[in-house]
Amino acid sequence: MGSTGSGSFSDYSKRKPTQPQDNNGGASGVDKCGKGFSANLEEVSRCFYFINYGVVPASGGGVKVAFNGSRLVVETALGEEIGYLPTKYNYLRTCLDDGFQYAGSISSSKNTPTPSVLVDIVPL
């Protein structure tokens, strides 16, 4: 599609970048651990909060991110699991191991037609 080359690593320049913006691969130089994000939680209806109360938590409630031994979860301040973070946020596990902590709030939630929760999360 408009490109040439053999597709091997020898097609790429071997020069070393002189400026960070000249780096055309590898690390982006962006610290993902220090950035906030919004996420729709997964499997809300299978988590502790919905199973025990039959509803999702109300908008505005405080939350925190934790690792439950198998997945990254969003919990209430009392440690009640609300839902799982999508796998694209799995990098946060390393951030948590490095001492970062994440908290935020529920920006929207609904019980029907499918229980869903949207959270806004920031590093502390």
Sequence and secondary structure as in RCSB ss.txt:
>XXXX:A:sequence
MGSTGSGSFSDYSKRKPTQPQDNNGGASGVDKCGKGFSANLEEVSRCFYFINYGVVPASGGGVKVAFNGSRLVVE
TALGEEIGYLPTKYNYLRTCLDDGFQYAGSISSSKNTPTPSVLVDIVPL
>XXXX:A:secstr
    S SSGGGS     SSGGG  SS  S  GGG  EEEE B GGGSHHHHHHSS   TT EEEEEE SSSEEEE
ETT  EEEE  GGGTTHHHHHHTT  EEEEEEEEE SSS EEEEEEEE 
